[in-house]
Amino acid sequence: DVTWIVPSAQAYISCCPVNTPYHSWQWAVAAGSGIGKKGMIYAAKVFAHASLDFIHHPEKVKAAQEEFKARTGGKKFKTLLDPDSKVPFDEF
């Protein structure tokens, strides 16, 4: 839902061996292993550097906002949830 409100990005960083099935025990084990930890540290560095890039180059923020407006064509986000619905927090 957030990506319909503000510009966003996604990074794909390897934290497990090639062809490891998503949401599996193998994925979970790999994420806690050395390769997973190295991948997560790398991802953190990528996002930190990207953040610094936007801080030091506000024109890039402006360009991202303009591209976002062009791609969404001025369409506003409308949730499919009932506005009166409540999340049952006591179940968590």
PDB file as gemmi writes it, atoms N, CA and C in Angstrom:
CRYST1    1.000    1.000    1.000  90.00  90.00  90.00 P 1                      
ATOM      1  N   ASP A   1       0.812  -1.187   0.000  1.00  0.00           N  
ATOM      2  CA  ASP A   1       0.000   0.000   0.000  1.00  0.00           C  
ATOM      3  C   ASP A   1       0.862   1.260   0.000  1.00  0.00           C  
ATOM      4  N   VAL A   2       1.987   1.201   0.683  1.00  0.00           N  
ATOM      5  CA  VAL A   2       2.850   2.381   0.784  1.00  0.00           C  
ATOM      6  C   VAL A   2       3.364   2.805  -0.583  1.00  0.00           C  
ATOM      7  N   THR A   3       3.621   1.846  -1.478  1.00  0.00           N  
ATOM      8  CA  THR A   3       4.181   2.187  -2.781  1.00  0.00           C  
ATOM      9  C   THR A   3       3.211   2.944  -3.670  1.00  0.00           C  
ATOM     10  N   TRP A   4       1.936   3.028  -3.284  1.00  0.00           N  
ATOM     11  CA  TRP A   4       0.967   3.843  -4.020  1.00  0.00           C  
ATOM     12  C   TRP A   4       0.882   5.253  -3.451  1.00  0.00           C  
ATOM     13  N   ILE A   5       1.611   5.501  -2.358  1.00  0.00           N  
ATOM     14  CA  ILE A   5       1.544   6.796  -1.702  1.00  0.00           C  
ATOM     15  C   ILE A   5       2.848   7.574  -1.875  1.00  0.00           C  
ATOM     16  N   VAL A   6       3.965   6.881  -1.832  1.00  0.00           N  
ATOM     17  CA  VAL A   6       5.278   7.520  -1.959  1.00  0.00           C  
ATOM     18  C   VAL A   6       6.177   6.680  -2.873  1.00  0.00           C  
ATOM     19  N   PRO A   7       7.198   7.302  -3.472  1.00  0.00           N  
ATOM     20  CA  PRO A   7       8.158   6.529  -4.267  1.00  0.00           C  
ATOM     21  C   PRO A   7       8.871   5.507  -3.381  1.00  0.00           C  
ATOM     22  N   SER A   8       9.212   4.369  -3.939  1.00  0.00           N  
ATOM     23  CA  SER A   8       9.911   3.344  -3.169  1.00  0.00           C  
ATOM     24  C   SER A   8      10.884   2.597  -4.067  1.00  0.00           C  
ATOM     25  N   ALA A   9      11.707   1.780  -3.468  1.00  0.00           N  
ATOM     26  CA  ALA A   9      12.671   0.967  -4.209  1.00  0.00           C  
ATOM     27  C   ALA A   9      12.761  -0.393  -3.538  1.00  0.00           C  
ATOM     28  N   GLN A  10      13.266  -1.336  -4.270  1.00  0.00           N  
ATOM     29  CA  GLN A  10      13.432  -2.675  -3.728  1.00  0.00           C  
ATOM     30  C   GLN A  10      14.803  -3.185  -4.146  1.00  0.00           C  
ATOM     31  N   ALA A  11      15.489  -3.833  -3.246  1.00  0.00           N  
ATOM     32  CA  ALA A  11      16.800  -4.394  -3.546  1.00  0.00           C  
ATOM     33  C   ALA A  11      16.746  -5.908  -3.364  1.00  0.00           C  
ATOM     34  N   TYR A  12      17.402  -6.606  -4.238  1.00  0.00           N  
ATOM     35  CA  TYR A  12      17.480  -8.065  -4.131  1.00  0.00           C  
ATOM     36  C   TYR A  12      18.909  -8.429  -3.767  1.00  0.00           C  
ATOM     37  N   ILE A  13      19.090  -8.894  -2.543  1.00  0.00           N  
ATOM     38  CA  ILE A  13      20.398  -9.235  -2.022  1.00  0.00           C  
ATOM     39  C   ILE A  13      20.388 -10.723  -1.701  1.00  0.00           C  
ATOM     40  N   SER A  14      21.417 -11.425  -2.099  1.00  0.00           N  
ATOM     41  CA  SER A  14      21.480 -12.867  -1.855  1.00  0.00           C  
ATOM     42  C   SER A  14      21.846 -13.163  -0.404  1.00  0.00           C  
ATOM     43  N   CYS A  15      20.988 -13.890   0.268  1.00  0.00           N  
ATOM     44  CA  CYS A  15      21.238 -14.293   1.651  1.00  0.00           C  
ATOM     45  C   CYS A  15      21.142 -15.812   1.806  1.00  0.00           C  
ATOM     46  N   CYS A  16      21.110 -16.518   0.662  1.00  0.00           N  
ATOM     47  CA  CYS A  16      21.029 -17.985   0.705  1.00  0.00           C  
ATOM     48  C   CYS A  16      21.519 -18.530  -0.633  1.00  0.00           C  
ATOM     49  N   PRO A  17      21.787 -19.824  -0.695  1.00  0.00           N  
ATOM     50  CA  PRO A  17      22.251 -20.413  -1.951  1.00  0.00           C  
ATOM     51  C   PRO A  17      21.202 -20.295  -3.061  1.00  0.00           C  
ATOM     52  N   VAL A  18      21.655 -20.296  -4.299  1.00  0.00           N  
ATOM     53  CA  VAL A  18      20.789 -20.228  -5.470  1.00  0.00           C  
ATOM     54  C   VAL A  18      19.776 -21.376  -5.430  1.00  0.00           C  
ATOM     55  N   ASN A  19      18.555 -21.083  -5.841  1.00  0.00           N  
ATOM     56  CA  ASN A  19      17.446 -22.045  -5.932  1.00  0.00           C  
ATOM     57  C   ASN A  19      16.916 -22.538  -4.583  1.00  0.00           C  
ATOM     58  N   THR A  20      17.249 -21.842  -3.503  1.00  0.00           N  
ATOM     59  CA  THR A  20      16.664 -22.192  -2.213  1.00  0.00           C  
ATOM     60  C   THR A  20      15.205 -21.765  -2.238  1.00  0.00           C  
ATOM     61  N   PRO A  21      14.265 -22.667  -1.908  1.00  0.00           N  
ATOM     62  CA  PRO A  21      12.847 -22.280  -1.965  1.00  0.00           C  
ATOM     63  C   PRO A  21      12.510 -21.217  -0.921  1.00  0.00           C  
ATOM     64  N   TYR A  22      11.716 -20.227  -1.370  1.00  0.00           N  
ATOM     65  CA  TYR A  22      11.290 -19.170  -0.454  1.00  0.00           C  
ATOM     66  C   TYR A  22      10.441 -19.747   0.669  1.00  0.00           C  
ATOM     67  N   HIS A  23      10.488 -19.111   1.826  1.00  0.00           N  
ATOM     68  CA  HIS A  23       9.665 -19.458   2.982  1.00  0.00           C  
ATOM     69  C   HIS A  23       9.788 -20.938   3.353  1.00  0.00           C  
ATOM     70  N   SER A  24      10.997 -21.450   3.304  1.00  0.00           N  
ATOM     71  CA  SER A  24      11.245 -22.842   3.666  1.00  0.00           C  
ATOM     72  C   SER A  24      12.208 -22.898   4.845  1.00  0.00           C  
ATOM     73  N   TRP A  25      12.361 -24.078   5.430  1.00  0.00           N  
ATOM     74  CA  TRP A  25      13.312 -24.213   6.542  1.00  0.00           C  
ATOM     75  C   TRP A  25      14.729 -23.987   6.030  1.00  0.00           C  
ATOM     76  N   GLN A  26      14.984 -24.340   4.768  1.00  0.00           N  
ATOM     77  CA  GLN A  26      16.319 -24.127   4.202  1.00  0.00           C  
ATOM     78  C   GLN A  26      16.646 -22.632   4.111  1.00  0.00           C  
ATOM     79  N   TRP A  27      15.627 -21.850   3.739  1.00  0.00           N  
ATOM     80  CA  TRP A  27      15.796 -20.397   3.656  1.00  0.00           C  
ATOM     81  C   TRP A  27      16.095 -19.835   5.050  1.00  0.00           C  
ATOM     82  N   ALA A  28      15.339 -20.299   6.043  1.00  0.00           N  
ATOM     83  CA  ALA A  28      15.519 -19.816   7.416  1.00  0.00           C  
ATOM     84  C   ALA A  28      16.909 -20.154   7.940  1.00  0.00           C  
ATOM     85  N   VAL A  29      17.376 -21.364   7.665  1.00  0.00           N  
ATOM     86  CA  VAL A  29      18.709 -21.762   8.115  1.00  0.00           C  
ATOM     87  C   VAL A  29      19.781 -20.928   7.426  1.00  0.00           C  
ATOM     88  N   ALA A  30      19.615 -20.712   6.120  1.00  0.00           N  
ATOM     89  CA  ALA A  30      20.597 -19.918   5.375  1.00  0.00           C  
ATOM     90  C   ALA A  30      20.642 -18.480   5.886  1.00  0.00           C  
ATOM     91  N   ALA A  31      19.493 -17.920   6.221  1.00  0.00           N  
ATOM     92  CA  ALA A  31      19.448 -16.535   6.704  1.00  0.00           C  
ATOM     93  C   ALA A  31      20.225 -16.368   8.002  1.00  0.00           C  
ATOM     94  N   GLY A  32      20.242 -17.407   8.838  1.00  0.00           N  
ATOM     95  CA  GLY A  32      20.979 -17.331  10.098  1.00  0.00           C  
ATOM     96  C   GLY A  32      22.428 -17.765   9.986  1.00  0.00           C  
ATOM     97  N   SER A  33      22.833 -18.173   8.805  1.00  0.00           N  
ATOM     98  CA  SER A  33      24.206 -18.636   8.601  1.00  0.00           C  
ATOM     99  C   SER A  33      25.119 -17.476   8.233  1.00  0.00           C  
ATOM    100  N   GLY A  34      26.372 -17.789   7.982  1.00  0.00           N  
ATOM    101  CA  GLY A  34      27.338 -16.765   7.588  1.00  0.00           C  
ATOM    102  C   GLY A  34      26.945 -16.048   6.309  1.00  0.00           C  
ATOM    103  N   ILE A  35      26.472 -16.802   5.306  1.00  0.00           N  
ATOM    104  CA  ILE A  35      26.079 -16.174   4.039  1.00  0.00           C  
ATOM    105  C   ILE A  35      24.883 -15.248   4.242  1.00  0.00           C  
ATOM    106  N   GLY A  36      23.955 -15.656   5.104  1.00  0.00           N  
ATOM    107  CA  GLY A  36      22.792 -14.816   5.377  1.00  0.00           C  
ATOM    108  C   GLY A  36      23.183 -13.529   6.083  1.00  0.00           C  
ATOM    109  N   LYS A  37      24.055 -13.661   7.061  1.00  0.00           N  
ATOM    110  CA  LYS A  37      24.492 -12.477   7.805  1.00  0.00           C  
ATOM    111  C   LYS A  37      25.283 -11.524   6.913  1.00  0.00           C  
ATOM    112  N   LYS A  38      26.136 -12.068   6.049  1.00  0.00           N  
ATOM    113  CA  LYS A  38      26.891 -11.215   5.126  1.00  0.00           C  
ATOM    114  C   LYS A  38      25.941 -10.499   4.170  1.00  0.00           C  
ATOM    115  N   GLY A  39      24.931 -11.209   3.695  1.00  0.00           N  
ATOM    116  CA  GLY A  39      23.954 -10.603   2.795  1.00  0.00           C  
ATOM    117  C   GLY A  39      23.180  -9.488   3.472  1.00  0.00           C  
ATOM    118  N   MET A  40      22.802  -9.704   4.730  1.00  0.00           N  
ATOM    119  CA  MET A  40      22.038  -8.680   5.463  1.00  0.00           C  
ATOM    120  C   MET A  40      22.885  -7.448   5.744  1.00  0.00           C  
ATOM    121  N   ILE A  41      24.160  -7.653   6.068  1.00  0.00           N  
ATOM    122  CA  ILE A  41      25.074  -6.513   6.287  1.00  0.00           C  
ATOM    123  C   ILE A  41      25.233  -5.731   4.978  1.00  0.00           C  
ATOM    124  N   TYR A  42      25.382  -6.451   3.875  1.00  0.00           N  
ATOM    125  CA  TYR A  42      25.508  -5.803   2.572  1.00  0.00           C  
ATOM    126  C   TYR A  42      24.252  -4.997   2.251  1.00  0.00           C  
ATOM    127  N   ALA A  43      23.079  -5.583   2.497  1.00  0.00           N  
ATOM    128  CA  ALA A  43      21.811  -4.884   2.245  1.00  0.00           C  
ATOM    129  C   ALA A  43      21.729  -3.614   3.092  1.00  0.00           C  
ATOM    130  N   ALA A  44      22.133  -3.698   4.343  1.00  0.00           N  
ATOM    131  CA  ALA A  44      22.108  -2.518   5.214  1.00  0.00           C  
ATOM    132  C   ALA A  44      23.017  -1.417   4.660  1.00  0.00           C  
ATOM    133  N   LYS A  45      24.173  -1.809   4.144  1.00  0.00           N  
ATOM    134  CA  LYS A  45      25.089  -0.826   3.562  1.00  0.00           C  
ATOM    135  C   LYS A  45      24.494  -0.198   2.299  1.00  0.00           C  
ATOM    136  N   VAL A  46      23.842  -1.018   1.472  1.00  0.00           N  
ATOM    137  CA  VAL A  46      23.214  -0.497   0.254  1.00  0.00           C  
ATOM    138  C   VAL A  46      22.167   0.559   0.609  1.00  0.00           C  
ATOM    139  N   PHE A  47      21.291   0.249   1.580  1.00  0.00           N  
ATOM    140  CA  PHE A  47      20.252   1.207   1.961  1.00  0.00           C  
ATOM    141  C   PHE A  47      20.844   2.437   2.649  1.00  0.00           C  
ATOM    142  N   ALA A  48      21.891   2.257   3.437  1.00  0.00           N  
ATOM    143  CA  ALA A  48      22.536   3.401   4.085  1.00  0.00           C  
ATOM    144  C   ALA A  48      23.153   4.333   3.043  1.00  0.00           C  
ATOM    145  N   HIS A  49      23.841   3.763   2.060  1.00  0.00           N  
ATOM    146  CA  HIS A  49      24.452   4.585   1.011  1.00  0.00           C  
ATOM    147  C   HIS A  49      23.391   5.278   0.160  1.00  0.00           C  
ATOM    148  N   ALA A  50      22.316   4.578  -0.128  1.00  0.00           N  
ATOM    149  CA  ALA A  50      21.230   5.198  -0.895  1.00  0.00           C  
ATOM    150  C   ALA A  50      20.630   6.360  -0.112  1.00  0.00           C  
ATOM    151  N   SER A  51      20.458   6.171   1.189  1.00  0.00           N  
ATOM    152  CA  SER A  51      19.914   7.244   2.035  1.00  0.00           C  
ATOM    153  C   SER A  51      20.842   8.458   2.035  1.00  0.00           C  
ATOM    154  N   LEU A  52      22.130   8.213   2.181  1.00  0.00           N  
ATOM    155  CA  LEU A  52      23.096   9.315   2.146  1.00  0.00           C  
ATOM    156  C   LEU A  52      23.080  10.021   0.793  1.00  0.00           C  
ATOM    157  N   ASP A  53      22.932   9.241  -0.268  1.00  0.00           N  
ATOM    158  CA  ASP A  53      22.874   9.820  -1.603  1.00  0.00           C  
ATOM    159  C   ASP A  53      21.694  10.780  -1.714  1.00  0.00           C  
ATOM    160  N   PHE A  54      20.540  10.395  -1.187  1.00  0.00           N  
ATOM    161  CA  PHE A  54      19.367  11.281  -1.235  1.00  0.00           C  
ATOM    162  C   PHE A  54      19.537  12.498  -0.326  1.00  0.00           C  
ATOM    163  N   ILE A  55      20.203  12.327   0.804  1.00  0.00           N  
ATOM    164  CA  ILE A  55      20.434  13.455   1.713  1.00  0.00           C  
ATOM    165  C   ILE A  55      21.348  14.488   1.047  1.00  0.00           C  
ATOM    166  N   HIS A  56      22.400  14.002   0.397  1.00  0.00           N  
ATOM    167  CA  HIS A  56      23.383  14.907  -0.209  1.00  0.00           C  
ATOM    168  C   HIS A  56      22.986  15.403  -1.594  1.00  0.00           C  
ATOM    169  N   HIS A  57      21.983  14.778  -2.203  1.00  0.00           N  
ATOM    170  CA  HIS A  57      21.549  15.175  -3.543  1.00  0.00           C  
ATOM    171  C   HIS A  57      20.023  15.290  -3.581  1.00  0.00           C  
ATOM    172  N   PRO A  58      19.472  16.351  -2.995  1.00  0.00           N  
ATOM    173  CA  PRO A  58      18.017  16.503  -2.938  1.00  0.00           C  
ATOM    174  C   PRO A  58      17.357  16.544  -4.316  1.00  0.00           C  
ATOM    175  N   GLU A  59      18.123  16.854  -5.357  1.00  0.00           N  
ATOM    176  CA  GLU A  59      17.556  16.836  -6.710  1.00  0.00           C  
ATOM    177  C   GLU A  59      17.141  15.422  -7.123  1.00  0.00           C  
ATOM    178  N   LYS A  60      17.788  14.412  -6.551  1.00  0.00           N  
ATOM    179  CA  LYS A  60      17.403  13.025  -6.825  1.00  0.00           C  
ATOM    180  C   LYS A  60      16.057  12.695  -6.184  1.00  0.00           C  
ATOM    181  N   VAL A  61      15.808  13.272  -5.022  1.00  0.00           N  
ATOM    182  CA  VAL A  61      14.509  13.096  -4.363  1.00  0.00           C  
ATOM    183  C   VAL A  61      13.422  13.715  -5.230  1.00  0.00           C  
ATOM    184  N   LYS A  62      13.690  14.905  -5.711  1.00  0.00           N  
ATOM    185  CA  LYS A  62      12.734  15.599  -6.583  1.00  0.00           C  
ATOM    186  C   LYS A  62      12.474  14.785  -7.855  1.00  0.00           C  
ATOM    187  N   ALA A  63      13.526  14.240  -8.446  1.00  0.00           N  
ATOM    188  CA  ALA A  63      13.375  13.427  -9.661  1.00  0.00           C  
ATOM    189  C   ALA A  63      12.559  12.166  -9.378  1.00  0.00           C  
ATOM    190  N   ALA A  64      12.787  11.541  -8.224  1.00  0.00           N  
ATOM    191  CA  ALA A  64      12.016  10.344  -7.850  1.00  0.00           C  
ATOM    192  C   ALA A  64      10.545  10.692  -7.662  1.00  0.00           C  
ATOM    193  N   GLN A  65      10.279  11.839  -7.047  1.00  0.00           N  
ATOM    194  CA  GLN A  65       8.894  12.264  -6.856  1.00  0.00           C  
ATOM    195  C   GLN A  65       8.213  12.543  -8.190  1.00  0.00           C  
ATOM    196  N   GLU A  66       8.928  13.170  -9.107  1.00  0.00           N  
ATOM    197  CA  GLU A  66       8.354  13.466 -10.425  1.00  0.00           C  
ATOM    198  C   GLU A  66       8.092  12.183 -11.210  1.00  0.00           C  
ATOM    199  N   GLU A  67       9.033  11.238 -11.149  1.00  0.00           N  
ATOM    200  CA  GLU A  67       8.830   9.961 -11.835  1.00  0.00           C  
ATOM    201  C   GLU A  67       7.647   9.210 -11.232  1.00  0.00           C  
ATOM    202  N   PHE A  68       7.537   9.252  -9.910  1.00  0.00           N  
ATOM    203  CA  PHE A  68       6.422   8.601  -9.221  1.00  0.00           C  
ATOM    204  C   PHE A  68       5.090   9.174  -9.702  1.00  0.00           C  
ATOM    205  N   LYS A  69       5.001  10.497  -9.775  1.00  0.00           N  
ATOM    206  CA  LYS A  69       3.768  11.143 -10.235  1.00  0.00           C  
ATOM    207  C   LYS A  69       3.459  10.762 -11.680  1.00  0.00           C  
ATOM    208  N   ALA A  70       4.487  10.692 -12.513  1.00  0.00           N  
ATOM    209  CA  ALA A  70       4.280  10.333 -13.918  1.00  0.00           C  
ATOM    210  C   ALA A  70       3.820   8.877 -14.048  1.00  0.00           C  
ATOM    211  N   ARG A  71       4.425   7.981 -13.261  1.00  0.00           N  
ATOM    212  CA  ARG A  71       4.073   6.557 -13.364  1.00  0.00           C  
ATOM    213  C   ARG A  71       2.701   6.245 -12.790  1.00  0.00           C  
ATOM    214  N   THR A  72       2.324   6.937 -11.732  1.00  0.00           N  
ATOM    215  CA  THR A  72       1.014   6.671 -11.131  1.00  0.00           C  
ATOM    216  C   THR A  72      -0.088   7.449 -11.829  1.00  0.00           C  
ATOM    217  N   GLY A  73       0.290   8.404 -12.654  1.00  0.00           N  
ATOM    218  CA  GLY A  73      -0.690   9.145 -13.436  1.00  0.00           C  
ATOM    219  C   GLY A  73      -1.712   9.890 -12.602  1.00  0.00           C  
ATOM    220  N   GLY A  74      -1.334  10.288 -11.393  1.00  0.00           N  
ATOM    221  CA  GLY A  74      -2.249  11.032 -10.540  1.00  0.00           C  
ATOM    222  C   GLY A  74      -3.312  10.182  -9.866  1.00  0.00           C  
ATOM    223  N   LYS A  75      -3.260   8.858 -10.082  1.00  0.00           N  
ATOM    224  CA  LYS A  75      -4.238   7.978  -9.436  1.00  0.00           C  
ATOM    225  C   LYS A  75      -4.010   7.975  -7.933  1.00  0.00           C  
ATOM    226  N   LYS A  76      -5.064   8.057  -7.182  1.00  0.00           N  
ATOM    227  CA  LYS A  76      -4.980   8.036  -5.724  1.00  0.00           C  
ATOM    228  C   LYS A  76      -5.189   6.613  -5.219  1.00  0.00           C  
ATOM    229  N   PHE A  77      -4.506   6.267  -4.147  1.00  0.00           N  
ATOM    230  CA  PHE A  77      -4.655   4.952  -3.542  1.00  0.00           C  
ATOM    231  C   PHE A  77      -5.987   4.855  -2.814  1.00  0.00           C  
ATOM    232  N   LYS A  78      -6.674   3.765  -3.032  1.00  0.00           N  
ATOM    233  CA  LYS A  78      -7.919   3.514  -2.318  1.00  0.00           C  
ATOM    234  C   LYS A  78      -7.852   2.094  -1.762  1.00  0.00           C  
ATOM    235  N   THR A  79      -7.867   1.983  -0.462  1.00  0.00           N  
ATOM    236  CA  THR A  79      -7.791   0.674   0.167  1.00  0.00           C  
ATOM    237  C   THR A  79      -9.057  -0.140  -0.099  1.00  0.00           C  
ATOM    238  N   LEU A  80      -8.902  -1.429  -0.145  1.00  0.00           N  
ATOM    239  CA  LEU A  80     -10.039  -2.322  -0.318  1.00  0.00           C  
ATOM    240  C   LEU A  80     -10.644  -2.722   1.028  1.00  0.00           C  
ATOM    241  N   LEU A  81      -9.979  -2.315   2.104  1.00  0.00           N  
ATOM    242  CA  LEU A  81     -10.482  -2.636   3.442  1.00  0.00           C  
ATOM    243  C   LEU A  81     -11.650  -1.736   3.808  1.00  0.00           C  
ATOM    244  N   ASP A  82     -12.541  -2.277   4.571  1.00  0.00           N  
ATOM    245  CA  ASP A  82     -13.661  -1.503   5.099  1.00  0.00           C  
ATOM    246  C   ASP A  82     -13.093  -0.460   6.062  1.00  0.00           C  
ATOM    247  N   PRO A  83     -13.406   0.812   5.892  1.00  0.00           N  
ATOM    248  CA  PRO A  83     -12.840   1.845   6.762  1.00  0.00           C  
ATOM    249  C   PRO A  83     -13.189   1.653   8.234  1.00  0.00           C  
ATOM    250  N   ASP A  84     -14.243   0.911   8.534  1.00  0.00           N  
ATOM    251  CA  ASP A  84     -14.617   0.667   9.922  1.00  0.00           C  
ATOM    252  C   ASP A  84     -14.016  -0.620  10.492  1.00  0.00           C  
ATOM    253  N   SER A  85     -13.231  -1.350   9.682  1.00  0.00           N  
ATOM    254  CA  SER A  85     -12.658  -2.612  10.171  1.00  0.00           C  
ATOM    255  C   SER A  85     -11.564  -2.331  11.191  1.00  0.00           C  
ATOM    256  N   LYS A  86     -11.422  -3.217  12.127  1.00  0.00           N  
ATOM    257  CA  LYS A  86     -10.420  -3.098  13.194  1.00  0.00           C  
ATOM    258  C   LYS A  86      -9.521  -4.323  13.165  1.00  0.00           C  
ATOM    259  N   VAL A  87      -8.232  -4.120  13.408  1.00  0.00           N  
ATOM    260  CA  VAL A  87      -7.282  -5.240  13.476  1.00  0.00           C  
ATOM    261  C   VAL A  87      -7.408  -5.867  14.867  1.00  0.00           C  
ATOM    262  N   PRO A  88      -7.588  -7.196  14.932  1.00  0.00           N  
ATOM    263  CA  PRO A  88      -7.736  -7.862  16.235  1.00  0.00           C  
ATOM    264  C   PRO A  88      -6.359  -8.057  16.899  1.00  0.00           C  
ATOM    265  N   PHE A  89      -5.838  -6.999  17.524  1.00  0.00           N  
ATOM    266  CA  PHE A  89      -4.508  -7.043  18.115  1.00  0.00           C  
ATOM    267  C   PHE A  89      -4.390  -8.075  19.227  1.00  0.00           C  
ATOM    268  N   ASP A  90      -5.480  -8.431  19.882  1.00  0.00           N  
ATOM    269  CA  ASP A  90      -5.380  -9.391  20.968  1.00  0.00           C  
ATOM    270  C   ASP A  90      -5.049 -10.789  20.471  1.00  0.00           C  
ATOM    271  N   GLU A  91      -5.135 -11.030  19.154  1.00  0.00           N  
ATOM    272  CA  GLU A  91      -4.804 -12.330  18.596  1.00  0.00           C  
ATOM    273  C   GLU A  91      -3.315 -12.470  18.307  1.00  0.00           C  
ATOM    274  N   PHE A  92      -2.560 -11.386  18.386  1.00  0.00           N  
ATOM    275  CA  PHE A  92      -1.135 -11.454  18.086  1.00  0.00           C  
ATOM    276  C   PHE A  92      -0.378 -11.783  19.308  1.00  0.00           C  
TER     277      PHE A  92                                                      
END                                                                             
